[in-house]
Amino acid sequence: MAKAVALIAALCLLALAGSAQANKADFVIKGDVYCDTCKVLFFTKISTKLPATSVNLRCRNRLTTERTYESTAMTNEDGTYTLPVKGEHADDICEVSVGISHVPGCQSIAAEISTGRVPITSNSGIESQIRYANPIGFVADEALPECAKVLDDLGFVPEI
């Protein structure tokens, strides 16, 4: 009798684990929004993160290009956003993009850094439901004077 009860308990636990796995299709995207203060189209040590900036997520079907999901979030005071996503998007191309910057002097959008793709599927080999997006951002109107030193430290020769 005890073996039968133990077997039933084990089967119940397996069923619960299976249903938890089936509900594992909700995700969270985390990332940063920054100001490219050197106008080099990548994050440097003197880039600044932008608070209170909107971030958009758009998913579209790979074959039909029909929009399948859309959501928006705002960055916190550290320039970081957390965007919850409902459902599985294995057949979709999903991209995060910058919305509007409220920082004077850093509102220009450059295609190279304003969007980033994010895989939102359980079938990606990633165990966690958290997806980390590459930093996305805006380009400053004027490069900071210390950019030449920063780029020199990185091994780049600045254009004159």
Secondary structure in CASP SS format (residue, H / E / C, confidence):
PFRMAT SS
TARGET T0000
AUTHOR 0000-0000-0000
METHOD secondary structure of the structure
MODEL  1
M C 1.00
A H 1.00
K H 1.00
A H 1.00
V H 1.00
A H 1.00
L H 1.00
I H 1.00
A H 1.00
A H 1.00
L H 1.00
C H 1.00
L H 1.00
L H 1.00
A H 1.00
L H 1.00
A H 1.00
G H 1.00
S H 1.00
A H 1.00
Q H 1.00
A H 1.00
N C 1.00
K C 1.00
A C 1.00
D C 1.00
F E 1.00
V E 1.00
I E 1.00
K E 1.00
G E 1.00
D E 1.00
V E 1.00
Y E 1.00
C E 1.00
D E 1.00
T C 1.00
C C 1.00
K C 1.00
V C 1.00
L C 1.00
F C 1.00
F C 1.00
T C 1.00
K C 1.00
I C 1.00
S C 1.00
T E 1.00
K E 1.00
L C 1.00
P C 1.00
A C 1.00
T C 1.00
S E 1.00
V E 1.00
N E 1.00
L E 1.00
R E 1.00
C E 1.00
R E 1.00
N E 1.00
R C 1.00
L C 1.00
T C 1.00
T C 1.00
E C 1.00
R E 1.00
T E 1.00
Y E 1.00
E E 1.00
S E 1.00
T E 1.00
A E 1.00
M E 1.00
T C 1.00
N C 1.00
E C 1.00
D C 1.00
G C 1.00
T E 1.00
Y E 1.00
T E 1.00
L E 1.00
P E 1.00
V E 1.00
K C 1.00
G C 1.00
E C 1.00
H C 1.00
A C 1.00
D C 1.00
D E 1.00
I E 1.00
C E 1.00
E E 1.00
V E 1.00
S E 1.00
V E 1.00
G C 1.00
I C 1.00
S C 1.00
H C 1.00
V C 1.00
P C 1.00
G C 1.00
C C 1.00
Q C 1.00
S E 1.00
I C 1.00
A C 1.00
A H 1.00
E H 1.00
I H 1.00
S H 1.00
T E 1.00
G E 1.00
R E 1.00
V C 1.00
P C 1.00
I C 1.00
T C 1.00
S C 1.00
N C 1.00
S C 1.00
G C 1.00
I C 1.00
E C 1.00
S C 1.00
Q C 1.00
I E 1.00
R E 1.00
Y E 1.00
A C 1.00
N C 1.00
P C 1.00
I E 1.00
G E 1.00
F E 1.00
V E 1.00
A C 1.00
D C 1.00
E C 1.00
A C 1.00
L C 1.00
P C 1.00
E C 1.00
C H 1.00
A H 1.00
K H 1.00
V H 1.00
L H 1.00
D H 1.00
D H 1.00
L C 1.00
G C 1.00
F C 1.00
V C 1.00
P C 1.00
E C 1.00
I C 1.00
END
